[in-house]
Structure formats: structure tokens, C-alpha cells
């Protein structure tokens, strides 16, 4: 599987965020959230919600990944890359549906681990960081690739959408 340098960097960042977030939060939990961290009922409930959220995140990633692979690629380009601007289907609802779904991956992991600090502090910070990275890098990269067509698309379609129709399309 051939990956671009940008994709390798993104994967590396995700690994740092997931494992670094988990390790950091467990240390915080032991000091500040000891009662909740060692509570089996909290872990059971948290784990169930984590499984549900992880299933939704993976479904969103699978749906958008397949859609992009089918509609956003022409020719022989590295895996996980696109070279066609996709503006139909789910991409008519929001500009970054895959990122919208994957943004909740950190929270799903936090819930699975049952770490109060990860759930309440680290995962939300990582989600904000992801938003910042999308805005700072993904949007600029899309503009470089697609020029004014992307600007027109950006003016018509929101960054994310929580409309029922859009979420239904994301998770179908």
C-alpha cells in the first residue's frame, strides 16, 4: 500500500493522540479522579457507550471512505488521496463528513478505556485540535488542489452538519 508523506504524518499524529491521550489521562485519573477511575459501574457504562460510539465512527469512516474511493479518484494516485472535488451525495451536506465522524474516535477510545480525564479533558482537546488541523491544513490543501471550484463549494456547503438528513446519510 503506497501512502503519501502527508497521510503517514496524519496516521502518526493519530497514534500519538490516542496513545498519548490514554497514558496521560490515566496518570491524571489516578491523582484526581481516583474514585471514578476505580468504579466498576462507571467502567461498564462507559465501555458500552464507547462500543456504540466506536461502531458509529467506524461506520461513518467506512461509508465516506468507500464513497471517496469511488468518486474522488482518477488515475493512479496514492491510497487515501483524492484528485476530484466531490460535491454530491453526503458531500452536498457537509464538506468534511469523514472528519466529522472520525473526530469522535478519541471520545470513543476514552469511553472504552473508562478514563474520566480522557473523556472530560483530553478527548475534547484532541477534537478541538482536529478541528484546527482541518481548518488550517485540509481546507488549504483542498483550495490548492481545486482552486475556485473549492471556494464556490465552500460558500455553499457547511464545514459540518448535524441535520438529521446528513447524519442519516453519514451512517447509512
C-alpha positions as CSV (number, residue, x, y, z in Angstrom):
1,X,0.0,0.0,0.0
2,X,1.5,3.3,-1.1
3,X,0.9,6.2,1.2
4,X,1.8,9.8,0.8
5,X,4.0,11.6,3.3
6,X,1.0,13.7,4.4
7,X,-1.0,10.5,5.1
8,X,1.9,9.0,7.0
9,X,2.2,12.2,9.1
10,X,-1.6,12.1,9.8
11,X,-1.5,8.5,10.9
12,X,1.4,9.2,13.2
13,X,-0.4,12.1,14.7
14,X,-3.5,10.0,15.3
15,X,-1.4,7.3,17.1
16,X,0.3,10.0,19.3
17,X,-3.1,11.5,20.2
18,X,-4.7,8.2,21.0
19,X,-1.9,6.5,22.9
20,X,-0.5,9.8,24.4
21,X,-4.0,10.8,25.4
22,X,-4.7,7.5,27.1
23,X,-1.4,7.3,29.0
24,X,-1.6,11.0,30.1
25,X,-5.2,10.7,31.2
26,X,-4.6,7.5,33.2
27,X,-2.0,9.4,35.2
28,X,-4.4,12.3,35.7
29,X,-7.2,9.8,36.7
30,X,-5.0,8.2,39.4
31,X,-4.4,11.6,41.0
32,X,-7.6,13.5,40.5
33,X,-10.4,11.0,39.6
34,X,-9.4,8.0,41.7
35,X,-12.9,7.2,43.0
36,X,-14.4,7.3,39.5
37,X,-11.5,5.6,37.8
38,X,-11.7,2.6,40.0
39,X,-15.6,2.4,39.9
40,X,-16.6,-0.8,38.0
41,X,-20.1,0.6,37.3
42,X,-18.7,3.7,35.7
43,X,-16.4,1.5,33.6
44,X,-19.2,-0.8,32.5
45,X,-21.5,2.1,31.4
46,X,-18.6,3.9,29.8
47,X,-17.5,0.8,27.9
48,X,-21.0,0.3,26.5
49,X,-21.2,3.9,25.3
50,X,-17.7,3.6,23.9
51,X,-18.6,0.5,21.9
52,X,-21.7,2.2,20.4
53,X,-19.8,5.3,19.5
54,X,-16.9,3.4,18.0
55,X,-19.3,1.4,15.9
56,X,-20.8,4.7,14.6
57,X,-17.4,6.2,14.0
58,X,-16.2,3.2,12.0
59,X,-19.4,3.1,10.0
60,X,-19.0,6.8,9.1
61,X,-15.4,6.3,8.1
62,X,-16.2,3.2,6.0
63,X,-19.1,4.9,4.2
64,X,-17.2,8.1,3.4
65,X,-14.0,6.2,2.5
66,X,-15.8,4.0,0.0
67,X,-17.7,7.0,-1.4
68,X,-14.4,9.0,-1.8
69,X,-12.6,6.0,-3.3
70,X,-15.4,5.6,-5.9
71,X,-16.0,9.3,-6.7
72,X,-12.9,11.3,-5.7
73,X,-10.1,9.5,-7.6
74,X,-9.0,9.3,-11.2
75,X,-5.9,7.6,-12.3
76,X,-3.1,6.0,-10.3
77,X,-2.7,8.1,-7.2
78,X,-1.6,7.2,-3.6
79,X,-4.1,5.4,-1.4
80,X,-6.2,7.8,0.8
81,X,-5.7,10.6,-1.7
82,X,-8.3,12.3,-4.0
83,X,-7.9,14.3,-7.1
84,X,-11.5,15.1,-7.9
85,X,-13.7,17.5,-6.0
86,X,-16.7,15.6,-4.7
87,X,-19.7,17.8,-4.1
88,X,-22.6,15.3,-4.4
89,X,-24.1,12.7,-2.0
90,X,-23.0,13.2,1.6
91,X,-20.6,15.9,0.4
92,X,-23.6,18.0,-0.5
93,X,-24.5,18.1,3.2
94,X,-21.0,18.9,4.7
95,X,-17.5,19.4,3.4
96,X,-15.8,17.1,5.8
97,X,-18.1,14.2,6.7
98,X,-15.2,11.7,7.2
99,X,-13.5,14.0,9.6
100,X,-16.8,14.7,11.4
101,X,-17.2,11.0,12.1
102,X,-13.5,10.4,12.9
103,X,-13.4,13.4,15.3
104,X,-15.5,11.3,17.7
105,X,-12.9,8.4,17.6
106,X,-11.0,10.0,20.5
107,X,-14.1,10.1,22.7
108,X,-15.0,6.5,21.8
109,X,-11.5,5.4,22.9
110,X,-11.8,7.4,26.0
111,X,-15.1,5.8,26.8
112,X,-13.8,2.3,26.1
113,X,-10.8,2.9,28.4
114,X,-13.1,4.4,31.0
115,X,-10.8,7.3,31.8
116,X,-12.6,10.3,33.3
117,X,-9.8,12.6,32.4
118,X,-9.7,11.3,28.8
119,X,-13.5,11.7,28.5
120,X,-13.8,15.1,30.0
121,X,-10.4,16.8,29.2
122,X,-8.1,15.1,26.7
123,X,-10.6,13.8,24.1
124,X,-12.4,17.2,23.8
125,X,-9.0,18.9,23.5
126,X,-8.0,16.4,20.8
127,X,-11.3,17.0,19.0
128,X,-10.6,20.8,19.0
129,X,-7.1,20.2,17.8
130,X,-8.5,18.1,14.9
131,X,-10.9,20.9,14.0
132,X,-8.0,23.3,14.0
133,X,-5.9,20.9,11.8
134,X,-8.8,20.5,9.3
135,X,-9.3,24.3,9.1
136,X,-5.6,25.0,8.9
137,X,-4.4,22.2,6.6
138,X,-7.2,20.3,4.9
139,X,-9.1,23.4,3.7
140,X,-5.9,24.9,2.3
141,X,-4.9,21.7,0.7
142,X,-8.3,21.4,-0.9
143,X,-8.0,25.0,-2.2
144,X,-4.6,24.2,-3.7
145,X,-6.0,21.1,-5.4
146,X,-9.3,22.5,-6.7
147,X,-8.9,26.3,-6.7
148,X,-12.0,28.4,-7.2
149,X,-14.2,25.4,-7.5
150,X,-13.5,24.6,-3.9
151,X,-14.2,28.2,-2.9
152,X,-17.6,28.0,-4.6
153,X,-18.3,24.7,-2.9
154,X,-17.1,26.1,0.5
155,X,-19.5,29.0,0.1
156,X,-22.5,26.7,-0.4
157,X,-21.8,23.8,1.9
158,X,-21.0,24.0,5.7
159,X,-17.9,22.5,7.3
160,X,-20.0,20.0,9.3
161,X,-23.8,19.5,9.6
162,X,-25.8,17.8,12.3
163,X,-29.0,17.9,10.3
164,X,-30.9,14.6,10.6
165,X,-30.7,14.0,6.8
166,X,-27.0,14.4,6.8
167,X,-26.3,12.2,9.8
168,X,-28.6,9.6,8.3
169,X,-26.6,9.7,5.1
170,X,-23.3,9.5,7.0
171,X,-24.4,6.4,9.0
172,X,-26.4,4.5,6.4
